Amino acid sequence: MLPLSRCKLLFICARNKIRSLTAERMLHGSTLYEVRSRGVARGARVRLTAGDLGWADRIFVMEKQHKDRIRAEFADALGGKPIECLFIPDDYQLMEPRLLAVLRERLLPHLDLPDP
């Protein structure tokens, strides 16, 4: 049985090409979560908007600089929502098993995750 309302997760990195996109794909199809990924850089695959922040129940960034940038550029849109930093450097490839393992490890304190 599906929950009445799935928690909306937003994953953010710089370009939305590797880390946040991997997190989105990792949780795609979850019965617990709706998932989106965005980037804060000008050349991001899908760039973050105020609407994305309004949509999200939980916000996760990969680096502290992403958190700082969001707070500077979108302070009004955050509405006091906390931003969790996962501290994952830009050292991986899309869907790389090591990245999936790090994401899982860093998200486990915050989310119910299915077994790998």
N, C-alpha and C positions, 0 to 999 in steps of 0.2 A: 504494500500500500504506500503510495507517495505522500510525503508530507504536504500539508495545505499550501505552504509557501516555502520555496527553497531559498536559502541564504544566498545573497548576491555577492560574489567575490570579484574584486578587480585587482589584477596583477599589472604592475607598472615597472618598466625598465626604460632605458634611453630610447632605443630605436624600435622596440616591439618586433624584433626579428629573431631573438634567441631565447632569452631567459623568461620574459613574461609570456611569450607565445608558447614555450614549452610547458609552463605552469598551466596555461589555459587548456592546452591539448591533454595534459595529464589528467585533468579533472573533467574534461568534456564528457557529457553523458551521465554525470553523477545524478543520483536521485536526491541528493542532499543540497547540491549547489548549482546555481547558475553562474557561469564564469565568462569574464571578458578579460582581454589584455590590451594594453595601450602603451604608448611611448611618450616621453616628454620632449624629445629632441625634435628640432624643426623637420628633419628628414625621416621621421618615424613612419613605419609601415601604416599604422593607424595611430593618429595623434590624440592624446588625452584632451577631453573637453570638460567643461563644467557639468554638462549633462551626465557624463560618465560617473563623476564623483557623486552627483545626486542620486544616481541609480544604485550605487554600491552600498551594501550593508557593511562590508569589510574591505579594507584597502591594504594591499601589500606592495611594498617597493623592494627592489633588489639592493639599492645602495642608499646611504644617508643623503647623498646629494640629490637624489630623486625626491626624497621626502622634503628637503629644504626648498627645492624648486616648486613643488606643488603648493607648499604653504605660502610661498612668496607670490605665485601667479594665480592661485585659486583659493585664497583665504576665505572669501565669502561663500564659495560653492561647497567648501568642506563641511560647513554647519557643525563644527565641533567633533566630527568623526575622527577617531584616532587612525593613525597610519602606522602599520607595523613594518619595520625594516628587517629584511631577511639576511642582509649582509652577504650577498652572493655576487662575487666579482664577475666581470665580463670575460671569463676565461674558458668558455665552453662553446660547443656547437649545438644546433637545434636538436632536441630530443636525445642528446648524448646521455648514455646510461649514468655517467658520473653526475651530470646535472640533475637528472631525475632523482638520484639518491640524495643529493644535497637538498633539493627542494622538499622531498619527503621528510627528511630529518628536521629541517627548519620549520615546516608547516605542522608537524605532529603536535607541538604544544598548543596550537591554535585551532586545529580542525580535526574532525573525524575523517580519517582517510581509509579507503579500502586497502586490503592487503595487496601487495604488488603482484 
